[in-house]
Amino acid sequence: MQDQLHILVVDNDAFYRQTIKQVLRTNYPAAIIQEAMTCAQATQTMALQQFDCVLLNYHLPDASGMSCLVDIRKAGSSTPIIILAGQGDEKIAAETIRAGATDYLPKKDLTPQLLAHCLRGALRYHQAQEQIRQTQEALQLRDRAIAAASNGIVIADPHQLDCPIIYANPAFSAITGYPPEEVIGRNCRFLQGEDTDSQYVQQVRDCLQQESACQIILRNYKKDGTPFWNELSLSPVRDADGTLTHFIGVQTDITERRNAEEALQVNTARQQGLLRDMFSSVTEGKFVLCASEADLPEPYTPFAEPVSLSRTSGVRELRRHTLGACIAAGIPDERRYDLETAVGEAAMNAVVHAATGTGHVFLHGRGAVQVRVEDEGKGIAVEDLPNATLKRGYTTAGSMGYGFKMILQLIDKVFLLTGVAGTAVVLEQERTPKAPAWF
Ligand SMILES: Cc1cc2nc3c(=O)[nH]c(=O)nc-3n(C[C@H](O)[C@H](O)[C@H](O)COP(=O)(O)O)c2cc1C
């Protein structure tokens, strides 16, 4: 790197320029050395090119070395500048250093070793200054980003008693209503209140104790007592050795989102309840729309291993198992054929809408067969359920499609559980048809 040094020598005395160049070449044979004779030439050259160091004579024909130095610094250059003076004067040396010179060297003392030493020192000093400047810039940028963030951000010091907050950004104050001076020095638990779930606070405690990162939703309270849902992300901060230095907490007020989700859940449950009653009544109890896994019927005794429907032969194999189970249960031919057809429809629905699924056939000693077909597709939306299940020929991506109406006509009892995690259909057929629910 030293070999590629780019140096500017500013001196109107050709003999000195030559001497300095020779001295430089002794230690830096590959250095690129440029020359300027006046301050004006020096500033022009520096405006066009970058140098690693400038050797500036204190006396120039158009300006003093001092005013030239001031001009260069005013122009924004931070290049190391070594002032070369004829005799050397302590007072001038101090003044030039104050004005931004990196070093000061009397020409009378000039030796290759001294110049090389000065140059090395100037370059090292410049490098360190650059690093500090870059670090400061990065820190300022980070400070601005944290201050401008729309999420609350707090930093807590785990090495102080009770892990107090040492920094809170403006968004934290905007969310909680507490100004920084009311939170610095306090543990963040002051945001909790009577409806804060102690189970989740315990999770926060565990996370901090294990020095791990976590995300937890907590009921918190603003300064004026208004409750809000706080999605809290906690992260440990470690130094270069991996030792914990701080915790950072990021707060997001998700109250609106949470309220909207809750309202949607209530609405969906209500709609499903109405639909369940409607389905049960129009199908005379044949069709049960399940709200959860618990509403699905208990499985009978497995008749065969579960069949994967992703294989092309899967649907055929499931029908074959169904046929075997019907024969074992003594189900008459016509009803057996109905179940087989319905199983084929349900299995095809799984394949078409979810690309895969599982079918499982069960047998009951009293002469009944149960077939469960499951898939992990995206399910049927509540608003699509009436059409998807009761209307002949209706089909959308994610609906039960054309065959479900037919399934309902052929089978004694049909259970359907559907949601974003997938769909399960359970078909039950007995030896003799069940009497309608009203009978
Ligand atoms: C950086 C940081 C930020 C935190 N932010 C919150 C917060 O916004 N809301 C909250 O209820 N608890 C917050 N906590 C958790 C509490 O300060 C405290 O650790 C928690 O209540 C469990 O400890 P405790 O049992 O001593 O109260 C934060 C903790 C840390 C370290």
The ligand as an SDF file (V2000), in Angstrom:
LIG
                    3D

 31 33  0  0  0  0  0  0  0  0999 V2000
  -35.5580   -3.3680   26.7840 C   0  0  0  0  0  0  0  0  0  0  0  0
  -36.8020   -3.8030   27.4970 C   0  0  0  0  0  0  0  0  0  0  0  0
  -38.0290   -3.3310   27.0770 C   0  0  0  0  0  0  0  0  0  0  0  0
  -39.2060   -3.7330   27.6910 C   0  0  0  0  0  0  0  0  0  0  0  0
  -40.3980   -3.2500   27.2610 N   0  0  0  0  0  0  0  0  0  0  0  0
  -41.5370   -3.6150   27.8840 C   0  0  0  0  0  0  0  0  0  0  0  0
  -42.7980   -3.1060   27.4580 C   0  0  0  0  0  0  0  0  0  0  0  0
  -42.8930   -2.3370   26.5070 O   0  0  0  0  0  0  0  0  0  0  0  0
  -43.9020   -3.5160   28.1170 N   0  0  0  0  0  0  0  0  0  0  0  0
  -43.8550   -4.3950   29.1750 C   0  0  0  0  0  0  0  0  0  0  0  0
  -44.9020   -4.7160   29.7340 O   0  0  0  0  0  0  0  0  0  0  0  0
  -42.6720   -4.8970   29.5860 N   0  0  0  0  0  0  0  0  0  0  0  0
  -41.5190   -4.5290   28.9790 C   0  0  0  0  0  0  0  0  0  0  0  0
  -40.3210   -5.0390   29.3980 N   0  0  0  0  0  0  0  0  0  0  0  0
  -40.3190   -6.0800   30.4410 C   0  0  0  0  0  0  0  0  0  0  0  0
  -40.2280   -5.5190   31.8620 C   0  0  0  0  0  0  0  0  0  0  0  0
  -39.2780   -4.5050   31.9550 O   0  0  0  0  0  0  0  0  0  0  0  0
  -39.8230   -6.6480   32.8090 C   0  0  0  0  0  0  0  0  0  0  0  0
  -38.6280   -7.1960   32.3950 O   0  0  0  0  0  0  0  0  0  0  0  0
  -40.8890   -7.7290   32.9050 C   0  0  0  0  0  0  0  0  0  0  0  0
  -42.0120   -7.1760   33.5320 O   0  0  0  0  0  0  0  0  0  0  0  0
  -40.4540   -8.9760   33.6660 C   0  0  0  0  0  0  0  0  0  0  0  0
  -39.7600   -8.6550   34.8210 O   0  0  0  0  0  0  0  0  0  0  0  0
  -40.4190   -8.4350   36.2920 P   0  0  0  0  0  0  0  0  0  0  0  0
  -40.9470   -9.7240   36.7160 O   0  0  0  0  0  0  0  0  0  0  0  0
  -39.2420   -7.9860   37.1050 O   0  0  0  0  0  0  0  0  0  0  0  0
  -41.4560   -7.3730   36.1640 O   0  0  0  0  0  0  0  0  0  0  0  0
  -39.1440   -4.6370   28.7820 C   0  0  0  0  0  0  0  0  0  0  0  0
  -37.9040   -5.1170   29.2050 C   0  0  0  0  0  0  0  0  0  0  0  0
  -36.7500   -4.7000   28.5840 C   0  0  0  0  0  0  0  0  0  0  0  0
  -35.4180   -5.2130   29.0580 C   0  0  0  0  0  0  0  0  0  0  0  0
  1  2  1  0
  2  3  1  0
  2 30  2  0
  3  4  2  0
  4  5  1  0
  4 28  1  0
  5  6  2  0
  6  7  1  0
  6 13  1  0
  7  8  2  0
  7  9  1  0
  9 10  1  0
 10 11  2  0
 10 12  1  0
 12 13  2  0
 13 14  1  0
 14 15  1  0
 14 28  1  0
 15 16  1  0
 16 17  1  0
 16 18  1  0
 18 19  1  0
 18 20  1  0
 20 21  1  0
 20 22  1  0
 22 23  1  0
 23 24  1  0
 24 25  2  0
 24 26  1  0
 24 27  1  0
 28 29  2  0
 29 30  1  0
 30 31  1  0
M  END
$$$$
